[in-house]
Amino acid sequence: VAVVCAGAKCFLDIPRTLEILESNGVPVLGYGADDFPGFYLRSSGERVPTRVDTPHQVAELVNAHWALGGAGVVIAQPVAASAAVDPEELEQATAQAEKEAAARALRGHAVTPFVLGRLADLTNGKTLRSNQALVIANAQLAARLARVLAEQRRLGVV
């Protein structure tokens, strides 16, 4: 499987997430980026091991990984600069949302929807607009990649 995403949620432990992916043999590709995106942020501050800039480059690496018996691949593209949330604003809103979640003693699966909802409120909808933009961009990239992979299979390239 190839997962196209805008990185991981800003309130996760990004270095640990990347370490777990690496430990499980899941390559992480930065699409048009040298840094792993932070969902609403263009960069989490963590580097990606491999940068790719075209769907053809992604397809080449994905096919090589699959040919070697690999399974999943993460293709992480940053949210558009015009839709990114200011890092300081997001940090403050995240701290507030996490504090409120702790005060309510929220645990497990209840934390994420609460924090995401509070982030939308605390940023006056900026995180929601960012999320909408990244969903569309990820779907567009996934469609371009699927087209390249399908064409390569049709031509017997892989």
C-alpha positions, 0 to 999 in steps of 0.5 A, spaced: 500 500 500 502 507 498 499 512 503 499 519 501 498 524 507 500 531 509 505 528 515 502 526 522 498 530 527 502 536 530 500 533 537 504 526 536 511 524 537 513 525 530 520 522 531 518 516 534 512 515 529 518 516 524 522 511 528 517 506 528 515 506 521 523 505 519 523 499 524 517 496 520 521 497 514 516 502 511 519 507 507 517 515 508 518 519 502 518 527 502 514 529 496 517 536 494 520 536 501 526 535 505 522 535 511 517 531 514 510 535 514 506 536 520 499 536 517 497 543 518 505 545 518 509 545 512 515 542 516 515 538 523 522 539 523 524 532 522 528 530 515 525 525 511 530 520 508 528 520 501 525 526 497 521 525 491 519 530 486 514 527 481 509 521 481 514 517 476 519 518 481 514 515 487 512 510 482 519 507 481 521 507 488 514 504 490 515 499 485 522 497 487 520 496 494 514 492 492 519 488 488 523 486 494 517 484 498 516 490 502 509 492 503 507 499 505 510 506 503 508 513 506 508 519 501 508 525 505 507 532 502 506 538 505 500 542 505 500 548 501 503 554 504 497 558 503 493 553 507 499 552 512 497 554 519 502 559 523 507 554 527 506 559 533 499 559 533 498 552 532 503 550 538 499 555 543 492 552 540 495 545 541 497 546 548 491 549 550 487 543 547 491 538 550 490 542 557 483 542 556 483 534 554 487 533 560 482 537 565 477 533 562 481 526 563 480 524 556 484 518 554 485 514 548 480 514 542 477 520 545 483 525 545 484 526 538 477 528 536 476 533 542 483 536 540 482 537 533 475 540 534 478 545 539 484 546 534 479 548 529 475 553 534 482 556 537 484 558 530 478 560 528 477 555 523 484 555 520 486 548 522 479 546 518 481 550 512 488 547 512 485 540 513 480 541 507 486 543 502 491 537 504 485 532 503 484 535 496 492 535 495 493 528 497 487 525 493 490 529 487 497 526 488 494 519 489 490 519 483 496 522 479 500 516 482 495 511 481 495 513 473 502 512 473 502 505 476 497 503 472 500 505 466 506 502 468 503 495 469 499 496 462 506 497 459 509 491 463 514 496 465 513 492 472 
